[in-house]
Amino acid sequence: MGELVLKNVRTYYNGRDLTGDINSATLTQAAELLDRTAFGSSGRKRRAGLRDVTVSVAGFWDASTRMVDETIWPKVGSTEGIMTMLPQGTGLGNVSYATKGIVGEYVPGGNIGELVGFSFAGHGTYDLVRGKVVRSGWASTKGSTAQTLTAVTTNRAAFLSIQCLKSSGVAGASIKLKITRSTDSGFTSKTTAFTQALTTANVGQAFFATTKISSSKVWYYRAGTSQAGTSAKRLNVVVSVAQQ
């Protein structure tokens, strides 16, 4: 049995790393159970209805630039945000959860003599997708970087989640992220699943994309980044791929 002590859960929201201020995080994906019991039945019969995703996060309030208050406050009841949560940390191949949703509640506060805390609740506008980390950390020095491999079992669609967290401090960083997939681990034959251009203007942003899969097979995925020119201008990203 693989027990996991929650010590390094990474939590990202719209290109912001909130990990250092969070000490509680819960993701819930539920399905409505619709009663279809008819006369003559000896027990209840049910079918799954619509699914719903909720996110509950709590921790220590921080009004600094790019931290909790600045990130969550303007999103209450506003446009969709993209959340990525890594229960095992940022290691390549680790489990990743991602979803899109709206913040419905944000509660900063606390009691006298205590650290100021906060909590917020997000409500999904999309399914919670479970995948794997395929790229984490500083992406793209000069030219093309090494690629990282992972495998996911397919069913209907593939999903890409990108959190663009930081730049190297040099203006003008511009990279191209390319996700390829293959039915063999050696990638003797491959196709492009996703591409995404990223620049310094995308720091503090997140991306979520999906594409259909034509066949039910085990696909192998790898993430590569490339950059034109000779300057080592980098972006810090967390990229995960999911299928379901």
Secondary structure as UniProt FT lines:
FT   STRAND          10..13
FT   TURN            14..15
FT   STRAND          16..17
FT   HELIX           19..21
FT   STRAND          22..35
FT   TURN            39..40
FT   STRAND          46..60
FT   TURN            65..66
FT   HELIX           68..72
FT   HELIX           73..75
FT   STRAND          81..86
FT   TURN            87..88
FT   TURN            92..93
FT   STRAND          95..109
FT   TURN            112..113
FT   STRAND          117..124
FT   STRAND          129..139
FT   STRAND          143..144
FT   STRAND          148..153
FT   STRAND          157..167
FT   TURN            171..172
FT   STRAND          174..182
FT   TURN            185..186
FT   STRAND          191..199
FT   HELIX           200..202
FT   TURN            203..204
FT   STRAND          205..212
FT   STRAND          218..227
FT   STRAND          235..243
//
